[in-house]
Amino acid sequence: MTLAEAALALMPMHLHVDAAGQILSAGPTLRRLVGDAATFEAAFEVVGQTPTGPLLRLAHAERVFLRTRTQPAQILRGRAIGLPDGGLVLNLGLGIGLVEAIRGFDLTDRDFAPADLAMEFLFLHEANSAMTQELSRANRRLEDARSRAEAEAFTDPLTGLYNRRGLHLSFEALRQGTLHAVPQHFALVVMDLDHFKALNDSRGHAAGDAMLRHVADGLQAITRGIDTLSRTGGDEFVLLLPGLCDPAALEAMGRRIIAQVERPVEIAGEICRVSASLGVAISSRYAGVDWDRMEAEADAALYAAKYAGRGCTRIAGGEEREGS
């Protein structure tokens, strides 16, 4: 074996062509990429050059980039050396297409020169990919945990409605809306269950909890997606109803809510019933929308409903009471 033949044998990605472009020899790994093409032109397209006479220019190129005819997406890079007889010897590599070529052609460590770090680079790539995926999964888990924590912070665990913190957050968003050029007024509805204490005392807390869940489900069934529903403690529920400021419409909504709450429900094999009283404050009736004032007036309206015999709705007069 001559020195030249020995050198080529050590280069599994070499290409030796004569002056006419005939392939005289090609490394075994390169052959797997280009098939059994007999000429340079049949095997490659020179990237960035016209097809006319590319070999002459390659002989003087520090770097060459070749596109394989069999896999146009596969770009090889390397160095070409011109020979005295007009031929060329090229030593090529897979460049940035290393990972795709190894997978696409099922290459192994035996397909590369012993000094080639291709498989080491592949290992680093796979390790980096695995680490990136694990970090992505960890970030998703953290985001899910954060979302759950936020939901739990603003949610009543028994009914799934907002708790008082969630209610205040929604109230503030609506209050800010009333300060803008296009106000979004709303109704604040405070609701207590009538006869709930008797149910809780006679049937036990489990029956009471079941009734609270039943009432929450009923409220969700008859309200809109934009409405805020909350349980603020015990048997008290508070609703924020955006855009619903007409007293007649609110009276009608109150009757629907009471009818829904009064529907009998079977709990532990027994039919149970409660009713509801509602007090309403309307934001458009206040020059400055303030939680404490609206809640206080809605509470006063609620007690007026209870005093009137329960199972009804009363609407606070707001600032219209002043001067009346």
SVG drawing of the C-alpha trace seen along z (x, -y; Angstrom):
<svg xmlns="http://www.w3.org/2000/svg" viewBox="-93 -67 97 69">
<polyline fill="none" stroke="black" stroke-width="0.4" points="0.0,0.0 1.4,-3.4 1.5,-6.3 -1.3,-8.0 -3.5,-4.8 -2.8,-4.5 -3.8,-8.2 -7.0,-7.7 -7.8,-4.5 -7.6,-6.6 -10.3,-9.0 -13.7,-7.4 -15.2,-10.6 -12.5,-11.2 -13.2,-11.7 -10.7,-11.2 -11.6,-12.4 -9.7,-12.7 -9.5,-15.8 -12.6,-14.7 -14.6,-14.4 -14.6,-10.6 -14.7,-9.2 -11.6,-7.2 -12.2,-6.3 -14.5,-7.4 -14.4,-6.6 -17.0,-4.0 -18.9,-6.5 -19.2,-8.9 -20.4,-6.1 -23.2,-5.5 -24.3,-9.1 -23.9,-9.4 -24.6,-5.9 -22.7,-4.4 -22.5,-7.6 -19.6,-7.4 -18.9,-11.1 -18.5,-14.1 -21.4,-15.9 -23.7,-12.9 -22.9,-12.8 -22.7,-16.5 -23.7,-20.1 -21.2,-22.7 -23.0,-25.1 -22.7,-28.7 -21.1,-27.9 -22.4,-27.4 -22.2,-23.9 -19.7,-24.9 -16.2,-23.6 -16.5,-23.5 -13.5,-21.2 -11.0,-23.9 -12.3,-26.3 -12.4,-23.7 -8.7,-23.1 -8.0,-26.6 -10.7,-26.7 -9.8,-26.8 -13.3,-25.5 -15.8,-23.7 -19.5,-23.1 -21.2,-20.3 -24.9,-19.3 -25.5,-15.6 -27.8,-14.7 -29.4,-11.8 -30.2,-13.9 -30.4,-17.6 -30.8,-18.7 -27.5,-17.2 -24.6,-19.7 -21.0,-18.4 -18.1,-20.7 -14.4,-20.1 -11.1,-20.9 -10.0,-20.2 -6.4,-19.7 -5.5,-19.9 -3.3,-17.1 -0.6,-17.5 -2.7,-15.5 -5.6,-17.9 -7.6,-15.7 -8.7,-16.5 -8.6,-14.9 -11.3,-16.1 -11.7,-15.3 -15.3,-16.0 -17.3,-16.2 -20.9,-16.4 -20.8,-19.9 -24.0,-21.1 -25.9,-18.2 -24.0,-15.7 -26.9,-14.6 -29.4,-14.3 -26.9,-12.3 -26.1,-9.9 -29.8,-9.3 -30.8,-9.2 -28.0,-6.9 -27.7,-4.9 -24.0,-5.7 -22.0,-4.4 -18.6,-5.1 -17.0,-2.7 -18.1,-5.0 -15.8,-7.8 -12.0,-8.1 -10.7,-7.3 -9.6,-10.8 -13.0,-12.2 -15.1,-13.5 -18.4,-13.1 -19.8,-10.5 -18.6,-12.6 -20.4,-15.6 -23.5,-13.5 -23.4,-12.4 -23.1,-16.1 -25.9,-17.0 -28.1,-14.2 -27.2,-15.1 -28.0,-18.7 -31.3,-17.8 -32.2,-15.6 -31.3,-18.3 -33.3,-20.9 -36.3,-18.6 -36.0,-17.9 -35.7,-21.6 -38.7,-22.2 -40.7,-19.6 -39.5,-21.0 -40.6,-24.5 -44.0,-23.1 -44.4,-21.4 -43.4,-24.6 -45.9,-26.6 -48.6,-24.1 -47.8,-24.2 -47.9,-28.0 -51.2,-28.0 -52.7,-25.5 -51.4,-27.6 -52.9,-30.8 -56.2,-29.0 -56.2,-27.6 -55.4,-31.1 -58.5,-32.5 -60.9,-29.6 -63.3,-28.2 -62.2,-24.6 -65.8,-23.4 -67.7,-24.8 -65.0,-25.7 -66.3,-29.3 -64.1,-32.3 -63.3,-33.0 -63.2,-36.5 -59.7,-37.2 -60.8,-36.2 -64.0,-38.3 -62.0,-41.4 -59.7,-40.9 -62.7,-40.7 -64.3,-43.7 -61.2,-45.8 -61.1,-44.9 -64.7,-46.0 -64.1,-49.2 -61.2,-50.2 -63.5,-49.7 -65.9,-52.3 -63.1,-54.8 -62.4,-54.5 -64.0,-56.5 -66.4,-53.6 -67.7,-52.6 -68.6,-49.0 -71.1,-49.3 -72.2,-46.2 -74.4,-44.9 -73.0,-43.5 -75.4,-40.8 -75.1,-39.5 -77.0,-36.3 -77.7,-34.4 -79.4,-31.0 -82.6,-30.9 -83.1,-28.0 -79.6,-26.7 -78.7,-26.6 -81.6,-24.4 -80.5,-22.0 -76.9,-22.0 -77.9,-21.5 -80.4,-18.7 -78.6,-16.8 -75.0,-17.5 -72.2,-19.4 -71.9,-16.8 -75.5,-17.6 -74.8,-21.3 -71.7,-21.0 -73.7,-19.0 -76.3,-21.8 -73.7,-24.5 -72.2,-22.6 -75.8,-22.2 -76.4,-25.9 -73.0,-26.7 -73.8,-24.4 -77.2,-26.0 -75.7,-29.5 -73.3,-28.5 -76.1,-27.0 -78.2,-30.2 -75.5,-32.9 -73.3,-34.1 -69.6,-33.3 -68.7,-36.9 -70.3,-36.9 -68.2,-36.4 -69.6,-33.9 -68.1,-33.6 -68.7,-32.0 -67.3,-34.3 -68.0,-32.1 -70.6,-30.0 -73.8,-30.2 -73.0,-33.6 -72.5,-34.0 -71.6,-37.2 -72.1,-37.8 -70.7,-40.5 -72.9,-40.9 -71.2,-43.2 -73.5,-45.3 -76.6,-44.3 -77.8,-47.6 -81.5,-47.8 -83.5,-47.2 -86.3,-45.3 -83.7,-43.0 -82.1,-42.5 -85.4,-41.7 -86.0,-39.1 -82.5,-37.7 -83.2,-37.5 -86.4,-35.5 -84.5,-33.1 -81.8,-32.6 -84.3,-32.1 -86.3,-29.6 -83.1,-27.7 -81.9,-27.6 -85.4,-26.5 -85.4,-23.4 -85.4,-20.4 -82.3,-18.2 -81.8,-14.7 -79.0,-14.4 -78.2,-11.1 -81.5,-9.7 -83.6,-12.6 -85.2,-15.6 -83.8,-18.9 -84.8,-22.4 -83.5,-25.9 -84.3,-29.3 -82.3,-32.5 -82.5,-36.3 -80.7,-38.8 -79.4,-42.3 -78.2,-44.3 -76.1,-47.4 -75.7,-48.9 -72.4,-50.6 -74.0,-53.3 -75.7,-54.7 -72.5,-55.8 -70.2,-58.7 -67.2,-56.7 -67.3,-53.0 -66.0,-51.7 -66.2,-48.1 -66.9,-48.9 -69.7,-51.2 -71.3,-49.0 -71.0,-45.9 -72.5,-47.7 -75.5,-48.8 -75.9,-45.4 -75.8,-43.9 -78.4,-46.4 -80.6,-45.5 -80.2,-41.8 -81.4,-42.3 -84.3,-44.3 -85.1,-41.2 -85.0,-38.9 -87.1,-41.4 -89.7,-41.3 -90.1,-37.6 -87.1,-36.0 -87.0,-34.5 -86.9,-37.8 -84.6,-40.5 -84.1,-44.1 -82.1,-46.7 -80.1,-49.4 -80.9,-53.0 -77.2,-54.1 -76.6,-57.8 -80.2,-58.3 -81.2,-58.1 -79.4,-61.3 -81.9,-64.2 -84.9,-62.0"/>
</svg>
